[in-house]
Amino acid sequence: KQEVTQIPAALSVPEGENLVLNCSFTDSAIYNLQWFRQDPGKGLTSLLLIQSSQREQTSGRLNASLDKSSGRSTLYIAASQPGDSATYLCAVKDFGNEKLTFGTGTRLTIIP
Amino acid sequence: ETGVTQSPTHLIKTRGQQVTLRCSSQSGHNTVSWYQQALGQGPQFIFQYYREEENGRGNFPPRFSGLQFPNYSSELNVNALELDDSALYLCASSLSGYRGNEQFFGPGTRLTVL
C-alpha cells in the first residue's frame, strides 16, 4: 500500500529565502508525482507534474525533482514571497491505479 | 477554457440525511475523480468515473455513490450522513492519456454534518 509522507508539517521562513519542501513515498513503482498548492479552505492548484521517466520539472521559481529509487521528491522555491504562503501537498499516482495518494502537506509561512 | 466548478460551496446537513454534490469538469476532460479531505489531512480518494462508468474506488462504504453524465459532469451522493462525513469534498477532472492524466481540482464543497 502506497504511503506518502511530508516533513515538516509546518515551516516558516523569511521573505526572499530559498527553501525546499520534502516528500517521500514507500512504493517506487509510481506513474507520476504531482505537487499542489492549497490556500486555506480552498481547492488544490496543480503546480508541477513529474512523470516517472523524468528527474525534474521547472515552472518559474519552482523546481521539483524526483528520485524514484529512494522514494523522494523535493519542491524547491526560489526567492520566496509572502504570496507563497499556503499548504503544499504532494501526491503520487501508481501504475495500474487511478487514484492519487496524498501526503498530509507542509504548511508554509513566508514572513515579510 | 473553463476550469473545474463545484456546487454548492457550502452545505449544512443533519445526521441521517442525504446529500448530492455536483461537479463540472474542465472543458475537454473525460474523467472525474472525487476526494474527501478532512481538516488537517490530505485528500482521500473516493472514486473515479470515466465515460460514465466507475473506474476505481477507494476505501469508502457503498453509501457513497456517484454518477457521470454524457457531458462528463458528475455527482457525488452520500446517504445516511454521519458526523465523520463533515469534510471538504473535492472534484478533479483529467483527460485520459494526456500528460499522465494530470488532475485539475475544483474549489471544493464544504459539508458540515450536525
Boltz contact constraints between the chains, C-beta under 6 A:
constraints:
  - contact:
      token1: [A, 32]
      token2: [B, 100]
      max_distance: 6.0
  - contact:
      token1: [A, 43]
      token2: [B, 90]
      max_distance: 6.0
  - contact:
      token1: [A, 43]
      token2: [B, 105]
      max_distance: 6.0
  - contact:
      token1: [A, 43]
      token2: [B, 106]
      max_distance: 6.0
  - contact:
      token1: [A, 43]
      token2: [B, 107]
      max_distance: 6.0
  - contact:
      token1: [A, 43]
      token2: [B, 108]
      max_distance: 6.0
  - contact:
      token1: [A, 44]
      token2: [B, 105]
      max_distance: 6.0
  - contact:
      token1: [A, 46]
      token2: [B, 104]
      max_distance: 6.0
  - contact:
      token1: [A, 49]
      token2: [B, 100]
      max_distance: 6.0
  - contact:
      token1: [A, 49]
      token2: [B, 102]
      max_distance: 6.0
  - contact:
      token1: [A, 51]
      token2: [B, 100]
      max_distance: 6.0
  - contact:
      token1: [A, 89]
      token2: [B, 42]
      max_distance: 6.0
  - contact:
      token1: [A, 98]
      token2: [B, 48]
      max_distance: 6.0
  - contact:
      token1: [A, 98]
      token2: [B, 55]
      max_distance: 6.0
  - contact:
      token1: [A, 98]
      token2: [B, 56]
      max_distance: 6.0
  - contact:
      token1: [A, 99]
      token2: [B, 45]
      max_distance: 6.0
  - contact:
      token1: [A, 102]
      token2: [B, 42]
      max_distance: 6.0
  - contact:
      token1: [A, 102]
      token2: [B, 43]
      max_distance: 6.0
  - contact:
      token1: [A, 103]
      token2: [B, 42]
      max_distance: 6.0
  - contact:
      token1: [A, 104]
      token2: [B, 41]
      max_distance: 6.0
  - contact:
      token1: [A, 104]
      token2: [B, 42]
      max_distance: 6.0
